[in-house]
Amino acid sequence: MDKTFMVTRRNLERTKIKMRQTSENGLTRKCLSLIVQAGILLLAAGLGFPGKALAIQGFPGSTWDQVSHDVDRLVGTGAMGNINQGIDWVTLPGGITLNTFAEVRYRFRSENRPSFNEYGEAVGAEFKKSIFYLGADYVWERYPEIPDASNKVQFYLSGFYDWDLKPKSVAWAKGFPGSTWDQVSHDVDRLVGTGAMGNINQGIDWVTLPGGITL
């Protein structure tokens, strides 16, 4: 009797998990569909009807890349970065810009690789205001070392701000540059969940060497 009860309970738990996964996958597909439909509509409005087109504000793009080597061999030699290309479609009241984008992301290292090495693509839309970015993206992630793959919808709020604290009276340094980057995000598929990351940096520019190289 106890064995029968345990088997039934396990079957019910498996059924609940499958139903939850099906529901989450359905929500993921709906979010992706909305992003794609919005992109198509905006593209048609901006390019397909030139007489009535949106006044596109720009085509901003960026890339960030880093190569590193960990002497203690916990990470080893690695590289990470992204390439982003977007379209600023329109500036809304309050100076808020509507942007859609496509992005390629990657990260690799030579040590402790399985859960870290990853690459993929993303598409998304965001509202930009001053130093803040509020948006959502759909990411295709591949983990070649496992191997495994995942698709996820992520909502995020991020911000970047930089400064220079150098007083005019200081002559022994070129500057006191600093910056902060922070992001709060939520993964709809619960692969990552709700999280936060960021950094605060404060430096000193000591001297400018020949060739415009700053120490």
ROLODO-179301 format. One record per residue (C-alpha): residue in one letter; x, z, y. Coordinates in Angstrom, 1 decimal, padded with zeros to 4 digits. Each point is the difference from the previous one (the first is absolute). Example, Ala and Ser with C-alpha at 12.3 -4.5 7.8 and 13.67 -1.06 7.14 Angstrom:
<mikols>
mikol residu->A, x->012.3, z->007.8, y->-004.5
mikol residu->S, x->001.4, z->-000.7, y->003.4
</mikols>
This chain:
<mikols>
mikol residu->M, x->000.0, z->000.0, y->000.0
mikol residu->D, x->002.8, z->000.9, y->002.4
mikol residu->K, x->001.9, z->-003.2, y->-000.9
mikol residu->T, x->-003.2, z->-002.1, y->000.7
mikol residu->F, x->-000.5, z->001.7, y->003.3
mikol residu->M, x->003.7, z->-000.6, y->001.1
mikol residu->V, x->-000.2, z->-003.7, y->-001.0
mikol residu->T, x->-003.2, z->-000.4, y->002.0
mikol residu->R, x->001.5, z->001.8, y->003.0
mikol residu->R, x->003.0, z->-002.2, y->-000.1
mikol residu->N, x->-002.2, z->-003.1, y->-000.2
mikol residu->L, x->-002.0, z->001.1, y->003.0
mikol residu->E, x->003.2, z->000.6, y->002.0
mikol residu->R, x->001.3, z->-003.4, y->-000.9
mikol residu->T, x->-003.3, z->-001.6, y->001.1
mikol residu->K, x->000.1, z->001.9, y->003.3
mikol residu->I, x->003.6, z->-001.2, y->000.6
mikol residu->K, x->-001.0, z->-003.6, y->-000.8
mikol residu->M, x->-003.0, z->000.2, y->002.3
mikol residu->R, x->002.1, z->001.4, y->002.8
mikol residu->Q, x->002.7, z->-002.7, y->-000.4
mikol residu->T, x->-002.7, z->-002.7, y->000.0
mikol residu->S, x->-001.5, z->001.5, y->003.2
mikol residu->E, x->003.4, z->000.2, y->001.7
mikol residu->N, x->000.9, z->-003.6, y->-001.1
mikol residu->G, x->-003.3, z->-001.2, y->001.4
mikol residu->L, x->000.7, z->001.8, y->003.3
mikol residu->T, x->003.5, z->-001.6, y->000.1
mikol residu->R, x->-001.4, z->-003.4, y->-000.6
mikol residu->K, x->-002.6, z->000.5, y->002.8
mikol residu->C, x->002.7, z->001.1, y->002.5
mikol residu->L, x->002.2, z->-002.9, y->-000.9
mikol residu->S, x->-003.0, z->-002.4, y->000.4
mikol residu->L, x->-000.8, z->001.4, y->003.4
mikol residu->I, x->003.6, z->-000.4, y->001.2
mikol residu->V, x->000.2, z->-003.6, y->-001.3
mikol residu->Q, x->-003.4, z->-000.9, y->001.5
mikol residu->A, x->000.9, z->001.5, y->003.4
mikol residu->G, x->003.3, z->-001.9, y->-000.1
mikol residu->I, x->-001.8, z->-003.3, y->-000.8
mikol residu->L, x->-002.6, z->000.5, y->002.8
mikol residu->L, x->002.7, z->000.9, y->002.6
mikol residu->L, x->002.1, z->-003.0, y->-001.1
mikol residu->A, x->-002.9, z->-002.3, y->000.3
mikol residu->A, x->-000.9, z->001.4, y->003.4
mikol residu->G, x->003.6, z->-000.3, y->001.2
mikol residu->L, x->001.0, z->-003.3, y->-001.4
mikol residu->G, x->-003.0, z->-001.9, y->-001.3
mikol residu->F, x->-002.0, z->-000.1, y->003.3
mikol residu->P, x->002.6, z->-000.5, y->002.7
mikol residu->G, x->-002.7, z->-000.4, y->002.7
mikol residu->K, x->-001.4, z->003.4, y->-000.7
mikol residu->A, x->003.1, z->001.6, y->-001.5
mikol residu->L, x->001.1, z->003.6, y->000.5
mikol residu->A, x->002.7, z->000.4, y->002.5
mikol residu->I, x->002.7, z->000.9, y->-002.5
mikol residu->Q, x->002.4, z->002.5, y->001.6
mikol residu->G, x->003.1, z->-000.7, y->-002.1
mikol residu->F, x->001.7, z->-000.4, y->-003.4
mikol residu->P, x->002.1, z->003.2, y->-000.3
mikol residu->G, x->002.3, z->000.4, y->-003.0
mikol residu->S, x->002.7, z->002.4, y->-001.0
mikol residu->T, x->002.5, z->000.8, y->-002.8
mikol residu->W, x->001.7, z->003.3, y->-000.9
mikol residu->D, x->002.7, z->000.1, y->-002.6
mikol residu->Q, x->002.5, z->002.6, y->-001.3
mikol residu->V, x->002.9, z->-000.1, y->-002.5
mikol residu->S, x->001.4, z->003.4, y->-001.0
mikol residu->H, x->002.4, z->001.6, y->-002.5
mikol residu->D, x->-000.3, z->003.7, y->-001.1
mikol residu->V, x->003.4, z->001.5, y->-000.8
mikol residu->D, x->-001.5, z->002.6, y->-002.3
mikol residu->R, x->-001.6, z->-002.8, y->-002.1
mikol residu->L, x->-003.5, z->001.6, y->000.0
mikol residu->V, x->-001.3, z->-003.2, y->001.6
mikol residu->G, x->003.1, z->-002.3, y->-000.4
mikol residu->T, x->000.0, z->-003.2, y->001.9
mikol residu->G, x->-003.3, z->-001.2, y->001.4
mikol residu->A, x->-002.0, z->-002.2, y->002.3
mikol residu->M, x->-003.4, z->000.2, y->001.6
mikol residu->G, x->-002.0, z->-001.7, y->002.7
mikol residu->N, x->-002.9, z->-002.1, y->001.0
mikol residu->I, x->-000.9, z->-003.2, y->001.8
mikol residu->N, x->-003.2, z->-000.1, y->002.0
mikol residu->Q, x->-001.8, z->-002.9, y->001.8
mikol residu->G, x->-003.2, z->000.6, y->001.9
mikol residu->I, x->-002.5, z->-001.4, y->002.4
mikol residu->D, x->-001.3, z->001.9, y->003.1
mikol residu->W, x->-003.5, z->-001.4, y->000.2
mikol residu->V, x->-001.5, z->001.7, y->003.0
mikol residu->T, x->000.5, z->002.9, y->002.4
mikol residu->L, x->-003.1, z->002.2, y->000.0
mikol residu->P, x->-001.1, z->002.3, y->002.8
mikol residu->G, x->002.4, z->002.9, y->000.5
mikol residu->G, x->003.0, z->-002.2, y->-000.8
mikol residu->I, x->-000.6, z->000.1, y->-003.8
mikol residu->T, x->001.4, z->-003.0, y->-001.8
mikol residu->L, x->-001.5, z->-001.3, y->-003.2
mikol residu->N, x->002.8, z->-001.3, y->-002.4
mikol residu->T, x->000.0, z->-001.4, y->-003.5
mikol residu->F, x->003.2, z->-000.4, y->-002.0
mikol residu->A, x->001.7, z->-001.0, y->-003.2
mikol residu->E, x->003.1, z->001.9, y->-001.2
mikol residu->V, x->002.6, z->-000.1, y->-002.8
mikol residu->R, x->001.5, z->003.4, y->-001.0
mikol residu->Y, x->002.8, z->001.0, y->-002.4
mikol residu->R, x->002.2, z->002.9, y->-001.1
mikol residu->F, x->002.7, z->000.1, y->-002.6
mikol residu->R, x->002.8, z->002.3, y->-001.1
mikol residu->S, x->002.6, z->000.2, y->-002.7
mikol residu->E, x->-000.7, z->003.6, y->-001.3
mikol residu->N, x->-003.3, z->001.6, y->-001.1
mikol residu->R, x->-001.7, z->-003.3, y->000.3
mikol residu->P, x->-003.3, z->000.0, y->-002.1
mikol residu->S, x->-002.4, z->001.7, y->002.4
mikol residu->F, x->001.8, z->-001.2, y->003.2
mikol residu->N, x->000.8, z->-003.7, y->-000.3
mikol residu->E, x->-003.0, z->-001.9, y->001.3
mikol residu->Y, x->-000.9, z->-003.2, y->001.9
mikol residu->G, x->-003.2, z->-001.6, y->001.1
mikol residu->E, x->-002.2, z->-001.5, y->002.7
mikol residu->A, x->-002.6, z->001.4, y->002.3
mikol residu->V, x->-002.8, z->-001.3, y->002.3
mikol residu->G, x->-001.8, z->002.1, y->002.6
mikol residu->A, x->-001.6, z->000.5, y->003.3
mikol residu->E, x->000.7, z->002.6, y->002.7
mikol residu->F, x->-000.9, z->001.1, y->003.5
mikol residu->K, x->003.0, z->000.6, y->002.3
mikol residu->K, x->000.0, z->002.2, y->003.0
mikol residu->S, x->003.2, z->001.1, y->001.8
mikol residu->I, x->002.1, z->001.6, y->-002.7
mikol residu->F, x->-002.8, z->000.4, y->-002.6
mikol residu->Y, x->-001.1, z->-002.3, y->-002.8
mikol residu->L, x->-003.2, z->000.6, y->-001.9
mikol residu->G, x->-000.8, z->-002.3, y->-002.9
mikol residu->A, x->-000.4, z->-000.9, y->-003.7
mikol residu->D, x->001.9, z->-002.1, y->-002.4
mikol residu->Y, x->-000.2, z->-001.3, y->-003.5
mikol residu->V, x->003.3, z->000.2, y->-001.9
mikol residu->W, x->001.1, z->-001.8, y->-003.2
mikol residu->E, x->002.8, z->002.2, y->-001.5
mikol residu->R, x->002.2, z->-000.9, y->-002.9
mikol residu->Y, x->002.4, z->002.4, y->-001.8
mikol residu->P, x->002.4, z->-002.2, y->-002.0
mikol residu->E, x->001.9, z->002.9, y->-001.7
mikol residu->I, x->-003.1, z->001.4, y->-001.8
mikol residu->P, x->-001.4, z->-002.7, y->000.1
mikol residu->D, x->-003.3, z->000.6, y->001.7
mikol residu->A, x->-002.1, z->-001.1, y->003.0
mikol residu->S, x->-002.7, z->001.4, y->002.2
mikol residu->N, x->-002.4, z->-001.3, y->002.7
mikol residu->K, x->-001.2, z->002.5, y->002.6
mikol residu->V, x->-001.8, z->000.3, y->003.3
mikol residu->Q, x->001.5, z->002.3, y->002.6
mikol residu->F, x->-001.2, z->001.3, y->003.3
mikol residu->Y, x->002.5, z->001.3, y->002.5
mikol residu->L, x->000.8, z->001.3, y->003.4
mikol residu->S, x->003.6, z->-000.4, y->001.2
mikol residu->G, x->001.9, z->000.3, y->003.2
mikol residu->F, x->003.5, z->-000.8, y->001.4
mikol residu->Y, x->001.5, z->001.3, y->003.2
mikol residu->D, x->003.6, z->-000.1, y->001.3
mikol residu->W, x->001.7, z->001.5, y->003.1
mikol residu->D, x->003.4, z->000.6, y->001.7
mikol residu->L, x->000.6, z->003.5, y->001.4
mikol residu->K, x->003.3, z->-000.9, y->001.8
mikol residu->P, x->000.1, z->001.6, y->003.5
mikol residu->K, x->001.5, z->-002.2, y->002.7
mikol residu->S, x->002.6, z->002.7, y->000.7
mikol residu->V, x->001.5, z->-000.3, y->-003.5
mikol residu->A, x->003.0, z->-002.4, y->-000.1
mikol residu->W, x->001.6, z->000.8, y->-003.4
mikol residu->A, x->-002.7, z->-001.7, y->-002.1
mikol residu->K, x->-001.8, z->-003.3, y->000.2
mikol residu->G, x->-003.4, z->001.6, y->-001.0
mikol residu->F, x->-002.0, z->002.5, y->-002.0
mikol residu->P, x->-002.3, z->-002.3, y->-001.9
mikol residu->G, x->-002.7, z->001.5, y->-002.2
mikol residu->S, x->-003.0, z->-001.1, y->-002.0
mikol residu->T, x->-002.8, z->001.1, y->-002.2
mikol residu->W, x->-002.1, z->-001.9, y->-002.7
mikol residu->D, x->-002.9, z->001.6, y->-001.8
mikol residu->Q, x->-002.8, z->-001.1, y->-002.3
mikol residu->V, x->-003.0, z->001.6, y->-001.6
mikol residu->S, x->-001.6, z->-002.1, y->-002.8
mikol residu->H, x->-002.7, z->000.1, y->-002.7
mikol residu->D, x->000.1, z->-002.1, y->-003.2
mikol residu->V, x->-003.5, z->-000.9, y->-001.1
mikol residu->D, x->001.1, z->-000.5, y->-003.6
mikol residu->R, x->001.5, z->003.5, y->-000.2
mikol residu->L, x->003.4, z->-001.4, y->-001.2
mikol residu->V, x->001.7, z->001.9, y->002.9
mikol residu->G, x->-003.0, z->001.9, y->001.5
mikol residu->T, x->000.2, z->001.4, y->003.5
mikol residu->G, x->003.5, z->000.3, y->001.5
mikol residu->A, x->002.2, z->000.2, y->003.0
mikol residu->M, x->003.6, z->-001.1, y->000.8
mikol residu->G, x->002.2, z->-000.4, y->003.0
mikol residu->N, x->003.1, z->000.9, y->001.8
mikol residu->I, x->001.4, z->001.3, y->003.4
mikol residu->N, x->003.4, z->-001.2, y->001.1
mikol residu->Q, x->002.2, z->001.0, y->002.9
mikol residu->G, x->003.3, z->-001.6, y->000.6
mikol residu->I, x->002.9, z->-000.5, y->002.5
mikol residu->D, x->001.4, z->-003.4, y->000.9
mikol residu->W, x->003.6, z->000.9, y->000.7
mikol residu->V, x->001.7, z->-003.3, y->000.9
mikol residu->T, x->-000.6, z->-003.7, y->000.0
mikol residu->L, x->002.8, z->-001.9, y->-001.9
mikol residu->P, x->001.0, z->-003.6, y->000.5
mikol residu->G, x->-002.7, z->-002.4, y->-001.2
mikol residu->G, x->-002.8, z->002.2, y->001.2
mikol residu->I, x->000.4, z->002.4, y->-003.0
mikol residu->T, x->-001.2, z->003.6, y->000.8
mikol residu->L, x->001.4, z->003.1, y->-001.6
</mikols>
